[in-house]
Amino acid sequence: MKDALQEAYLQGRVQWPKIRTYTEPMAWTIATARNKLLKEHDRRQRERAMPPEDLPPEAKPDIADAWEAQETLRTWLQQLPARQAEVFQMSREGFSNQEIARILGLADISVRRYKAAARQHLRQLAEQAGYTDSDNRRRPGGAHGPR
C-alpha cells in the first residue's frame, strides 16, 4: 500500500501543473493510489486463479512502438480542447466517470460528453494520419452500431 501511495504521489508531482487547478488535488492522488492498488489486486487474483504452468507467456511489447504510440497520443491530446484532453487522460488513467466528475467539479453527463467528443476528435486525427481500426473498416453508428 505504501508503494502505491508513493507512486501516486510521484505521479502527482509530475502532473502537478494540471492537477493543481482541480478542486481537490489530493483526491486525485488518493484515487490514483486506489486505482493502482485495485489493479495490482486484480492481477494477483487472476494469477492465483491459474497454476503457473497454465499462465500464458508474457508478451514482450516492442518498446519503440509503445513509446511512439504514447508520443503520438500525447501530440494528438494537445490538439484537443483542454477539458476534453484532461477528461480523456484521467479516464485512461483508470478514473471512473463519477471520480472525474467529483475531482473536476463537473456533472457526470458532462464527463461522458467530453470523453465522447475527445474519442471522436482522436478518431479523426488517427484517420487523417492513416490509421484504421483493427478490422480496417469503420463501424456505422460508432461502437454500438447504427441507431
C-alpha positions in Angstrom: 0.0 0.0 0.0 2.8 2.4 0.8 4.3 1.8 -2.7 1.0 2.6 -4.4 0.6 5.8 -2.5 4.3 6.8 -3.1 3.9 6.1 -6.8 0.7 8.1 -6.9 2.4 11.0 -5.1 5.3 10.9 -7.6 2.9 10.9 -10.5 1.1 13.8 -8.9 4.3 15.7 -8.7 4.8 15.2 -12.5 1.1 16.1 -13.2 1.1 19.0 -10.8 0.7 21.8 -13.4 -2.5 20.1 -14.5 -3.9 18.8 -11.2 -3.2 21.9 -9.1 -6.3 23.5 -10.7 -8.5 20.7 -9.5 -11.0 21.4 -6.7 -9.3 18.6 -4.6 -5.8 17.8 -5.9 -5.2 15.4 -3.0 -8.3 13.4 -4.0 -6.6 12.8 -7.4 -3.5 11.4 -5.6 -5.7 9.2 -3.4 -7.8 8.0 -6.3 -4.6 7.2 -8.3 -3.2 5.2 -5.4 -6.5 3.4 -5.0 -6.6 2.5 -8.7 -3.0 1.2 -8.6 -4.0 -1.0 -5.6 -7.1 -2.3 -7.3 -5.2 -3.1 -10.5 -2.5 -4.9 -8.5 -5.1 -6.8 -6.5 -6.9 -7.9 -9.7 -3.7 -9.0 -11.3 -2.9 -11.1 -8.2 -6.3 -12.7 -8.2 -6.0 -13.7 -11.9 -2.6 -15.2 -11.2 -3.9 -17.1 -8.2 -6.8 -18.5 -10.2 -4.4 -20.3 -12.6 -1.5 -22.6 -11.9 1.8 -21.1 -13.1 2.1 -23.7 -15.9 -1.3 -22.6 -17.3 -0.4 -18.9 -17.4 0.0 -17.5 -20.9 3.6 -16.5 -21.8 4.2 -12.9 -21.0 4.0 -10.7 -24.1 7.1 -8.6 -24.8 5.9 -5.4 -26.3 8.1 -3.6 -28.8 9.4 -0.7 -26.6 9.9 1.6 -29.6 6.3 1.0 -30.9 4.8 1.6 -27.4 6.9 4.8 -27.0 5.9 6.0 -30.4 2.2 5.3 -29.7 2.4 7.3 -26.4 4.2 10.2 -28.2 1.6 10.2 -31.0 -1.3 10.2 -28.5 0.4 12.9 -26.4 0.7 15.1 -29.6 -3.0 14.5 -30.5 -4.2 15.2 -27.0 -2.5 18.6 -27.3 -4.7 19.3 -30.3 -7.9 18.7 -28.4 -9.7 21.4 -26.3 -8.1 21.3 -22.8 -11.1 19.9 -20.9 -11.6 17.1 -23.4 -8.0 16.1 -23.2 -8.0 16.3 -19.4 -11.1 14.1 -19.0 -9.8 11.6 -21.6 -6.4 11.3 -19.9 -8.0 10.8 -16.5 -10.2 8.1 -18.0 -7.1 6.4 -19.4 -5.5 6.5 -16.0 -8.4 4.5 -14.6 -10.7 7.1 -13.1 -14.4 6.4 -13.3 -16.8 9.0 -14.7 -18.0 9.7 -11.2 -14.5 10.2 -9.9 -13.6 12.5 -12.8 -16.8 14.5 -12.2 -16.1 14.8 -8.5 -12.5 15.8 -8.9 -13.1 18.3 -11.7 -16.4 19.6 -10.3 -18.4 18.5 -13.4 -21.7 16.8 -13.9 -21.5 13.1 -14.8 -23.2 13.7 -18.1 -20.6 16.4 -18.9 -17.8 13.9 -18.3 -19.4 11.4 -20.7 -19.8 14.1 -23.3 -16.2 15.3 -23.0 -15.0 11.7 -23.4 -17.2 11.1 -26.4 -16.0 14.3 -28.1 -12.4 13.5 -27.3 -12.8 10.0 -28.8 -14.3 11.5 -31.9 -11.6 14.0 -32.3 -8.9 11.4 -31.7 -10.5 9.1 -34.2 -10.5 11.9 -36.8 -6.8 12.6 -36.1 -6.0 8.9 -36.4 -7.8 8.7 -39.7 -6.0 11.8 -41.0 -2.7 10.1 -40.0 -3.7 6.9 -42.0 -4.6 4.7 -39.0 -7.6 2.4 -39.2 -9.3 0.2 -36.6 -8.2 -3.5 -36.3 -10.7 -4.7 -38.9 -9.6 -2.0 -41.4 -13.1 -0.6 -41.6 -15.4 1.8 -39.7 -18.5 0.7 -37.9 -21.5 2.7 -38.9 -23.0 4.4 -35.9 -19.9 4.1 -33.7 -19.2 1.4 -31.2 -22.8 0.5 -30.6 -23.8 0.2 -34.3 -26.5 2.2 -36.1 -29.4 3.6 -34.1 
